Amino acid sequence: MDLDLSHNNISVIEVPFFEPIKDELKVLNLSRNSLAEVSPDNIGQLRRLRSVDLSHNALSVIEPRTFLAMRWTVTFY
């Protein structure tokens, strides 16, 4: 499953947001939003994620364990 949430002025990803699709999501586009942080609690639970685009955000914090639970090599943009 692919999900494009680009250009939505998202500043925070609430912890349960991806819960219903966490085992199906493979491509996630969060580019051109207002994200300042990603963590193991929000996108770190997406175990099948293969590609994530976080470009053009205001990221200042990517917690070290954010992508450890993923089963695949993840491509970042």
N, C-alpha and C positions, 0 to 999 in steps of 0.2 A: 504494500500500500504506500502511496506517495501522498504527502500533505504539503501544500503550499500556503504558508501563512505570511508571506512577504508583504511588505507595504501596508501593514496594519497598525502601526504605532504601538506595538506591544511592548510594554516596559517590564512586566513581571509575568513569569509562568508559574501559576499556582500548582502546588504539588499534585493534586489529583487530576489535572487537566488531561493528561495523556493516558490515564488508567484504562479506559475502555478499549484503546487500540494499542496498548503497549507491546503486545506480542505480535502485531501485524505490521507496524510501521517500519518501512525500510528506507525511505527517503523523506527528509524533513527540510523544508526551506523556511528559515526564519530571517532571511535577509531583509535589510532596509526597515528595521524596526527600531526600538529604543531600549533594547535589552542591555543591562549593565552587568548581569551575572547569570551564569548557568551553574547548576550543581547536580550532584548525584540524586538529589531528591526530586528534581523536576525532569530533566531529560536523561539523566543517568539510568533511569528504569527502562529505557527503550532498548531492550536486549538484541533486537534484530536490526537495529538501525545500521545502515551501510554508508549513508551519505547525509551530511548535515551542512547546510549553508548558514553561517552566522555572520556573513560579511555585512558591512555597513551598519553595524550596531555600535553602541557605546560601551562595549564590553571592557570591564576593568578587572573582573574576577571570573576565572574558570577554575573551580575547585579541582584539586589534583585527582580525586577519585571519580570524577564525573563520568568518564567513559570506560571504567574498568569492568562493569557488568556486561558489556556488549560482547557478543560472540563472534563478531566479524571485525575485520580491519575497517575502520571508519575513515572516509574521505571528508576532509574539512575544506570549506571555502570561506 
